[in-house]
Amino acid sequence: MSFYVTTPIYYVNAAPHLGHAYTTIAADVMARHHRQRGEEVFFLTGTDEHGEPVADAAHALGVEPQELADRNAERFRALAPQLHASNDFFIRTTDAQHEATVQRVLELVRENGYVYMGTYEGWYCPRCADFKAEAEIDAGNLCPIHHVQLTREQEDNYFFKLSAFQQRLEALYDEREDFVAPRTRYNEALSFIRSGLRDVPLTRHKLTWGVQVPWDPEHVFYVWFDALLNYYSALSYAGESDRTQTFWPADYHLIGKDILRFHAVYWPALLMAAELELPRHVFVHGFLLMDGEKMSKSLGNVLDPFAVIERYGADALRFYLLRDVPFGQDGSVSTASFELRYESELANELGNLASRTIAMVHRYRDGAVPAAELDPQLDADFAGLREEVEWLIDRAELTGALEVIWQRVRRLNRYVEESAPWQLAKDPGRADELDGVLCTLVGGLRVLGVLLTPYLPVSAERLLAALGAEGRSLDGARWQAAPAGAQPIGQLESLFPKSR
């Protein structure tokens, strides 16, 4: 089995912010989970470096576009390891191999009869690098995303015959109702298709910063078509050998809702035109909101993920973003809600549970887990948990999967209070009961540690190492009898210290 997940490639006209971290973390959770299943995984992220916004930002700084792209691409490349993201490759659209693939595929689209020369006139947002339909324009002739004045532009371009794929796209959505998720985004994309597709520019004549059109060197490819092909091109040169046969098509493209039309309409049509297989799923997450606005480098209301990581660690950021904001919906974020989640759930619920359990094993059983049966009263709570988590993550319901795991964190905390091991320890005649309680707590924590590894890779690894757990595959997440014989338990410093 193989699994291929992508983030959008991030635009290099400015520096990374929390919105970029959000998508990268989500993709990493999926990649890590599928590796735990024993699958061969490819996780791709990278940077989108061509187009007018990069050229304009570079000229404003008095540098060449390539220099700005190089500078900011390194900042995005540095973001991934700080988030503990386990991406297998970082693509840049200025890579020579990518550019060659773009030229080859789009030449094929032309040979297949889906490209022609024409004149385009419309309202254009230089920050989106996109022409806007009349229905999309805000009052005052503003871009609905960036709130900047749109400009009226006319240009001779080569066009992509998007309209030729009207019926095929409608059939795709009819046959594969899980092609785009959540359902609201599926409906949005289908509504756009049913409204009637118009042909769209494939090239730009006024720009030089882009991938040169092989059949007409005075044009460069429109940045969006160049960018979309990264998901396909990367597989051909990301390793020592071509990985396209192993991983194509992608299992999941994770994107933000502002680029829905490109990924849910233009992208499948382009692949059809090139006679390439379509991705299995496009999952559209919402915006992270502050003061009612999308977090945006353009608007300046950006919460710096690096400051959060420096103070609390990457695991805390990963947990907060997928716990506080239901994945697939818009959600407000703030330092206050972050600190509340950190204190109440990470420190008090999980951290305290782990510390108390390990301390009691050392205090009452000299640091060795006794051989005992797991308490059957927890069977119903843990039976089928692994399968439920798999089912949810298969649907990119990352917040839902984390919730069902966390329900068991809270269940174990209640079990500590119900069983009161400190009371059992006072009565030598109840030693067997104490053994069972301690074994159950350690067994439960091992299950939770394995399932939380994709979300909290560093903290879960520390917990599992202290518990003496062997292996990190999902086989370790099954609720089962503890192995016979005493198992040594290590020491564990606080997973989530409260004094920050």
N, C-alpha and C positions, 0 to 999 in steps of 0.2 A: 504494500500500500504506500502511496505517496500523498503528500499534502503541500499545496502551494498557496501562500498567502502574501498579499502585497498591501503596502500603504500607498496613498498617492505619493507622487514625487513632489517634494516641497520646493516652492519657488524661491529663488535666491536673490530677489530684489531687496530683501531685508533679513534680519536675524531670526533665529528660531524663537518660538514662544510656546505657551502651554498647550495651545491647540494642536501643534505639531507633536508634542509629547503624548497627547491623548491618543491619537491614532496609532502612534508607534507602540505604545504600551498595549493597546488592545490587540494589535497584530502579534505582538510578542507572546501574550497570554495564549493565543490560539496556537502559535507555533510550538511553544513549550508543552502545551497539553498534548498535541499530536505526537510529539517526540516521546512523551511518556507512554503512548499507546504502542510504541515500537515502529512507528511509520517513518519513512524517509521524508524529511521536511525541507522545503525551501522557503525562506522568508526574505522578501525583497523590500528595500526602501532606497531612497536616494533623492536626487535633486533635479529639478526642471530648470534649465539655464538659458533658454533662448527666448526670443520675443521682445516686444516693445517695452513692457515694464522694466525688464532688466536693462535694456539699452538706455531708457530714459533715466533710471536711477544711477547708472554708471556715468552718464554724461553730466548729471547734476553734481556728482562728486568729482568730476574732472579726471575720470579714469576710463580705461577701455572696458567694454562689457566682459571680456574674458577675465580681466583682473578682478572685477567685482564678483563674478561667478566663482572664481577660485577661492576668494576670501570667504564668501559666505557658505560655499559648499563644505569647507572644512569645519565651519561652525555646526552645520547640520550633521556632518559625520561624527563630530565629537559628542553630539547630543545622545546618540544611540547607546554607547557604552555607559554614559552617566545614568541612563534610565535602566541599566542592566538588560538592554534589548539584545537579543541573540540573533540578529539578522545575519543571513548567510552571504549577502552581497550588498554593496552600496553603489548604485548606478548613478552616473552623471550623464545628462543628455549631450554633453560635449565630448563624451567618449567617442573615439573614431569608429569603434565597432558598432555602437548604437547608431551613429549617423549613417553608416553604410547599410544597416538593416532598414532604417527608415526609407532610404532611397530605393532599396530593392523592393520592399513591400509596396510602396506607393507607386512605383513604376509598374508593378503587377496590377494594381488597381486601375491604373490608366490603360494598360493593355487589355484588361477585361471590359473596357468600355464605360467606366464610371467617372471619367474626368473630361471636362471641356473648358474652353476659354469663355469668359463672360465679364460683365461689368457689375460690380456690387455697389449699392448705395444704402447706407443705414446709419443708425445711431450707435456710436462705438464708445466703450469704456476702456481707456488706456490701462487702467489698473487690473481689470479683469482680462484684458487682451481678448475682448469678445464683443461682437455686435449684439445689441439688445432688440428684441421684438417690441412692438408698440405696447403690448399688454404688460411688459415687464418694467416699463419706465415709471419712476415715481413722479409725483407732481413737481413741477419746476424743471423737468427734463433731467432728472438725476438718476444715477445708478442706484438701484435698490440695496446693493451690498456696501458700496464704498461712499455713497452720498456725494459723489463728485459730478460735475457737469459733464454730460455726454457731448460728444462732438459728432457733427454730421460729416461722414466721409464717403468718398466715391473712389473706386479703384478698379483697375482691370486685373482680374485674378483668374487662376484656374479654379474651377468649381468641382466639388464632389457631389455626385448624383444621389444625395440622401433620399430624395423623393422616390427613387426606384425601389426603395426597401420598405415602403409603407406597409404593404400587405405582409411581407415576411416578418417585420417587427411585430405587427399585431398578432400574427400566428405564434411567434415566439412567446409573447406574453400570455397568450391563451393556453399554450401547451405547458409552459413552465411558470407556474404562479409563484414559485420561490426564486425566480431569477433575480428579482430585486426585492429587498426587504429593508425596513419594516413595510407592512402593507400600505401605509400612507404614502410611502415613497414609490412603491409599485404603482399605486393609483395615479400619482402625480406624473410619473414617466409615461404611463399608458395614455393619460389624458393629453399630454403633449403630442404623442404620436397620432392619436385620433383626431387632433385638431388640424392635421394636414401638414406633412413634412415638406419643407422647402429645401432646395439645394443650397449648400453652404460653401464659403470660400475654403479652398484647400491650400492656397498659397497667398503670399503677400509680395507685392511689387515694390512698395516704398521702403521696405526694410532690407538690411543686409545681415542682421544678426539672427541667423537661423541656419537650418540645414538646406544647402543649395539644392534646387530642383534639377535633377540630372538632364531632363530634356529641354530645360530653359534656364540657363544660369543667371538670368536677370531676376529670377524669383527665388524666394526661400519658402519652405513649407510653413504653413500656419502653425504656430507654436503648439496648439492643442493636439493636432494630428501627430506631430513629432513626439509630444509627451506621452500620449496614450500608448504608443508602440513600445515604450520602455518595458512594459510587462512581458512582452514577447521577446524583445531583443536581448534582454539581460541573460536569458537562459542559454544563449548561444556562446557567451564568452565569460560567464561568471566563474567557471572552473577550468580544470585542465581539459575537459571534454565538453561537447555540446550536451546540455541537459534538457533540451526542448522535448525530446521524446519521453523523458521520465516525468516531467512536471506539467507540460502544457496539455490542456488548458488550466488556468488558475482555478483553484477551489473557491477562493474568496478574494475579491477586491474590496478593501475597506476604504471608504471615501466620506468626505463631508457633504452635506446636502447642497452646498453652493455649487458643486461640480457634478450634480446628478445628471443633467442633460447630456453632458459629454460622455459619461461612463455608461449610462443606461440607454442611450439612443444612438449617438454618433459612433461609439466604440463597437457595439455589436454589428452595426451596419458596415463599418469599415472592415471588420473581420470577415463578414459575409462577402464583401467585394473582393477581398484577397483570398477567399476560399480557405480561411483558417477557422479552426474550431472555436466556439464561443466559451467564455468563462462560465463556471457553474453558478456562481452567486456574486452579486454586487450588494454589499451591505452598506447602508447609508446612515451614518451617525449624525446626531444633531450638533448644535453649537454649544460651546461653553460660554455662558453669559455673565457679564458683570454690568450692573446698572442698566440692565435691559438691552445691552448691545452685544453682538458677537465679539468675542475677543479677537482683536485685529491689530496687526502691526501698523496698518494704515491709520486707524483711529487713535492709536496710542494707549489704549486702556488694557495693557498687557500685564498679566501676572507672571513673574519670572520663575520658571520651573527650577532654575539653577539655585536660587535662593532657598526654595523649599527643600531641595535635595541636600544642600549644604547643612541645613539645620536639623532636618528630620530623617534624612536618608531617602533613597529612591523607592524603597519598598512602601514607605508611607504614602508617597505621592501616587504610586501605582494603585494602591488600595483605595485611596480617597477618590480618585477620578472614576474608577469603575464601581465604587460602592455608592457614592453620593449622587451621581448622575446616571440614571438608567440608560444603558448603552442603546443608542438609536433615537433618543429624545434630546431636546434642548434641556439644559440645566444650568442653574446659577451656581457659581463657585465663589468662595470667599475664604479668607484666612480664618474667620471665626468658625465656619462649618468644618474646615479642615482640622482645626485644633480640637473641636468637639469629637469628631470621629476618631482622631488619634488617641485622645485621652480615654474616651468611653469604650471604644471597641478594641483598638490595637493594644493599648496599655492595660486597661482594666479587664477586658474579657479574654483575649487570647494570651497576652503577655503574662497576666497574673495566673491564669490557668496553668500555663506551662511551668512557671516558677514554683507554684504551690505543689504541683504534682511531683516534680523532680526533687524538691526539698523534702517532701514526705517519704519518697523512696529512700533517700539518704538517711533521714532521721529514724525511720521505723524499720528499714530492711538493709541498712548498711550499703546502700547504693546499688542493690541488685534487685531487679524485678522478680518477684516470686512467680513460680510456675502455678498458674491457677486458671480456671475457666473464666471467660468474659461473662459479665453479669447479663443474664438473658433479658432483663427488663429493658436493656438498650437495644436489643435485637431489632425491634420495629423501627427505631430511630436511624439505625445505620444500614439496615438491609436495603440494597438497591441504590445506595447513595452514589456510588461510582457511576452506575448506569444513568442515573438522573443527570449528573454533572456532564457526562458525555453527550447526552441527548440535547441539553441546553447549549453547550458549546458548539455542537454541530450546527446549530441555528444562529450562532453568533450572539446568543443571549448571555453575554458575559456577566452582566449584573445579576441576572437571575441565577446563574450557576454559583456566583459568589454568595448570594443570599441563602441558598439551600445548604451550602457549606457552613455558613455562619450560624444558621439555626442549630447545627450540631455543636458548634463552639458553645453556644448558650446552653444547650442541653447538657453538655459535660459540666459546665459550671453549676447547673442546678443539681446534677448528680453528686457533686462534691458536697453540697449543702445537705442533700437528702441522706447520703451515706455517712457523713460526719466521721471520716477516718480518724480524726484526733480523739474522738470518743472511743472508737473501737480499739485504738492503741492502748487505752488504759486497762483493758480487760484481756489478760492472756488467753482466756477461754474463747475469745472471738478472733484469734489470730488468723484462722482460715478466711473469715469474712473480710478482714483487712487485706489479706493477700489478694482476694478477688477484686476488691475495690481498686487497689493500686494497679493491678494488672489491667483492669478495665480502663482506667484513666490513661495509662501508658498506651494501650492498644488504640483507644479512641484518638489520642493525640497523634499517633503514627498515621492513622487514616487521614486525619485533617492536614497533617504536615505534607503528605503526598499530594493531596488535592489542592492545597494552597501554594504548592511550589510554582506553578505558572504565574500566580499573582504576586507572591512574596518570595522571589527566588533566593535571596540572601538569608532572610529571616527563617524561612522554612528549612533551608539547608542546615542552619545552625541548630534548629530544634530537632530535626531528624538525626543529626550527628550526635547530639546529646542523648537522644533516646536509644542510640545504638541500632537504628534502623538500617538495614542493608537494602540497597537498590532504591531507585526513585520512580520506577515504572508504576503504572496504574494497578498492577497486580498487588502492590502494597497497600492499596486503598480498599481492599475487601475486608469486611467485618468477619473475623474468623477466630478460632481458638488460638491463644498465644502459644508460641513454641515451648516445648518442654525444657525445663532446666532454668536456672537463674541467669538472668541477662544483666550485665553491668550497665549502669546509667552514668553518664558523665555529668559534669557541672555545666550550668547554663547561666551566663550573665543575662541581665534583663534584656529581653528582645526589643522592647520599646520603652526606653527610660522616660519618665515623666518630666524630669528637670531638663528643660531645653533652653 
